[in-house]
């Protein structure tokens, strides 16, 4: 069974991303639930869910959920977390309900970095200005 907790720190990072990065400026953060999943360790670091098409949406006014699988990414630096959250926010569509399909190749295409960006201790480019 999964154990979830609210992630206000992830929401705060998301506010900075929306304010500074054009690709995700359309995201209405009042429509996004930010959660940390504490018990499971799936292959992914995080996921974006469309709650409008998911049964859990019946219990939440949020349209989307961004879930970080904390056992897989608890070691990350703030800059790595910013990249991970940005990647998940790219799934949220500007129009319509269907999640935008993309994959980790975006890190290479959009940011010019290799796929090892998430390794412990790895230096990553700064996506946000202080």
C-alpha positions in Angstrom: 0.0 0.0 0.0 1.3 3.4 -0.9 1.7 6.2 1.7 1.2 9.7 0.4 1.8 13.1 2.0 1.1 16.6 0.8 4.2 18.4 -0.6 4.0 22.1 -0.1 7.7 22.5 -0.8 7.2 21.0 -4.2 4.3 23.4 -4.8 6.6 26.3 -3.9 9.2 25.1 -6.4 6.4 24.8 -9.0 5.3 28.4 -8.5 8.9 29.5 -9.3 9.0 27.3 -12.4 5.6 28.6 -13.7 6.7 32.2 -13.1 10.0 31.8 -15.0 9.6 29.1 -17.6 7.4 29.8 -20.7 6.9 26.1 -21.5 4.7 25.6 -18.4 3.4 29.2 -17.8 -0.1 27.8 -18.7 -0.2 25.6 -15.7 -2.8 26.7 -13.1 -1.3 25.5 -9.9 -4.6 25.6 -8.1 -5.6 22.7 -10.3 -2.6 20.5 -9.3 -2.2 18.3 -6.3 1.5 17.9 -5.3 2.2 14.7 -3.4 5.2 12.8 -2.1 4.8 9.0 -2.2 6.8 7.6 0.7 6.7 3.8 0.6 7.0 2.4 -2.9 9.9 2.5 -5.3 8.7 2.2 -8.9 11.1 2.6 -11.8 10.0 6.2 -12.4 11.2 9.1 -10.2 7.8 10.9 -10.5 4.6 10.8 -12.4 1.9 13.2 -13.5 -1.7 12.0 -13.4 -4.9 13.3 -14.9 -7.5 13.2 -12.1 -10.3 14.2 -14.5 -10.1 10.7 -16.0 -9.0 8.8 -12.9 -11.4 7.5 -10.3 -9.6 9.4 -7.5 -10.7 12.6 -9.2 -14.1 12.0 -7.6 -12.6 12.8 -4.3 -10.5 15.8 -5.3 -11.2 19.2 -7.0 -7.7 19.1 -8.5 -7.5 18.2 -12.2 -3.9 16.9 -12.1 -1.5 15.3 -9.6 2.2 15.4 -9.6 3.6 12.6 -7.5 7.3 12.3 -6.5 8.3 8.8 -5.5 10.4 9.9 -2.6 12.4 6.6 -2.1 13.7 7.1 -5.7 14.6 10.9 -5.5 15.1 11.8 -1.9 18.8 12.3 -2.5 18.3 15.0 -5.2 19.6 18.5 -5.0 17.2 21.4 -5.3 18.3 21.9 -8.9 17.7 18.3 -9.8 14.2 18.4 -8.2 13.5 21.6 -10.2 14.3 19.7 -13.4 12.2 16.7 -12.3 9.2 18.9 -11.4 9.5 20.8 -14.7 9.5 17.6 -16.6 6.3 16.4 -14.9 4.7 19.8 -15.4 5.3 19.5 -19.2 2.7 16.7 -19.2 -0.1 19.2 -18.2 -1.8 20.4 -21.4 -2.5 24.1 -22.2 -5.8 23.0 -23.8 -8.0 19.9 -23.3 -7.8 17.2 -20.8 -5.3 14.7 -22.3 -1.9 14.6 -20.7 0.9 15.7 -23.1 3.0 12.6 -24.0 6.7 13.0 -23.8 9.6 11.2 -22.3 13.0 11.6 -20.7 14.6 12.4 -24.1 13.2 15.9 -23.4 16.1 16.5 -21.1 18.5 16.1 -24.0 16.3 18.1 -26.4 15.2 20.9 -24.2 18.0 21.3 -21.8 21.0 19.8 -23.7 21.9 17.4 -20.9 22.4 13.7 -20.9 20.1 11.2 -19.3 22.3 10.8 -16.2 21.2 14.1 -14.8 19.4 12.4 -11.9 22.3 10.5 -10.6 23.4 11.4 -7.0 25.8 14.3 -6.8 25.3 15.2 -10.5 25.7 18.9 -11.5 22.8 20.1 -13.6 22.1 23.3 -15.4 20.1 25.9 -13.5 16.6 26.2 -14.9 15.6 29.1 -12.6 17.2 32.3 -11.5 17.4 32.9 -7.7 
